[in-house]
Amino acid sequence: MAIARKDTSLAFANLRQVDDDRYSRLAEFYLDLGMWDKAAINIEKAYVARQVGLVYYSKITLPEDYADHPALNKAFDKPELKKLF
């Protein structure tokens, strides 16, 4: 709800409570907030950790829906992800 209402202070407070091993979920939050660099960092971490949430039951399913941002483009530019998308 905090992200939908653009209540960034509450959103950040909630983000701090999310486990660090849930990188795909953190990436979703950062994408919703338009924080492309932080989203890209967490997409990369989720990819390395092979977290299924990155592509399954996730908003992160269509990279073209997000900003044309160099860090995001690099994060999504993985052969295995391209096949899935």
C-alpha positions as CSV (number, residue, x, y, z in Angstrom):
1,M,0.0,0.0,0.0
2,A,2.8,2.4,0.8
3,I,4.3,2.1,-2.6
4,A,0.9,2.4,-4.4
5,R,0.3,5.6,-2.4
6,K,3.9,6.8,-3.2
7,D,4.5,7.1,0.6
8,T,8.3,6.7,0.3
9,S,9.1,7.0,4.0
10,L,6.8,4.1,4.9
11,A,7.9,2.1,1.9
12,F,11.5,2.5,2.9
13,A,10.7,1.5,6.5
14,N,9.0,-1.6,5.1
15,L,11.9,-2.4,2.8
16,R,14.3,-2.5,5.7
17,Q,12.2,-5.3,7.2
18,V,12.4,-7.5,4.1
19,D,15.0,-10.3,4.3
20,D,18.2,-9.7,2.2
21,D,17.8,-13.0,0.5
22,R,14.6,-11.9,-1.2
23,Y,16.3,-9.8,-3.8
24,S,13.6,-10.4,-6.4
25,R,11.0,-8.9,-4.0
26,L,13.2,-6.0,-3.2
27,A,13.7,-5.4,-7.0
28,E,10.0,-5.2,-7.4
29,F,9.7,-2.6,-4.7
30,Y,12.4,-0.5,-6.1
31,L,10.9,-0.8,-9.6
32,D,7.6,0.4,-8.3
33,L,9.3,3.4,-6.6
34,G,11.2,4.2,-9.8
35,M,14.5,3.6,-8.2
36,W,16.2,2.0,-11.2
37,D,19.7,1.7,-9.9
38,K,18.7,-0.1,-6.7
39,A,16.2,-2.3,-8.7
40,A,19.0,-3.3,-11.0
41,I,21.3,-4.2,-8.2
42,N,18.7,-6.5,-6.7
43,I,17.8,-8.0,-10.1
44,E,21.5,-8.9,-10.5
45,K,21.5,-10.4,-7.0
46,A,18.3,-12.4,-7.6
47,Y,19.8,-13.6,-10.9
48,V,23.0,-14.8,-9.3
49,A,21.0,-16.5,-6.5
50,R,18.7,-18.0,-9.1
51,Q,15.6,-16.8,-7.2
52,V,12.6,-18.1,-9.0
53,G,10.6,-14.9,-7.9
54,L,12.6,-13.0,-10.5
55,V,10.5,-14.5,-13.3
56,Y,7.7,-16.5,-11.6
57,Y,4.8,-14.9,-9.7
58,S,6.5,-11.6,-10.0
59,K,6.0,-8.2,-11.6
60,I,9.4,-8.5,-13.1
61,T,8.3,-10.4,-16.2
62,L,8.6,-7.9,-19.0
63,P,11.7,-5.8,-19.0
64,E,10.4,-3.5,-21.8
65,D,7.8,-2.2,-19.3
66,Y,10.5,-0.5,-17.3
67,A,12.6,2.6,-17.9
68,D,15.2,2.5,-20.6
69,H,17.9,2.8,-18.0
70,P,21.4,1.5,-18.5
71,A,21.6,-0.4,-15.2
72,L,18.3,-2.0,-15.7
73,N,19.2,-3.0,-19.3
74,K,22.4,-4.6,-18.1
75,A,20.6,-6.4,-15.2
76,F,18.0,-7.9,-17.6
77,D,20.5,-8.7,-20.4
78,K,21.2,-12.3,-19.4
79,P,20.8,-15.1,-22.0
80,E,18.8,-17.3,-19.6
81,L,16.4,-14.4,-18.7
82,K,16.0,-13.5,-22.4
83,K,14.8,-17.0,-23.1
84,L,12.3,-16.9,-20.2
85,F,11.0,-13.4,-21.1
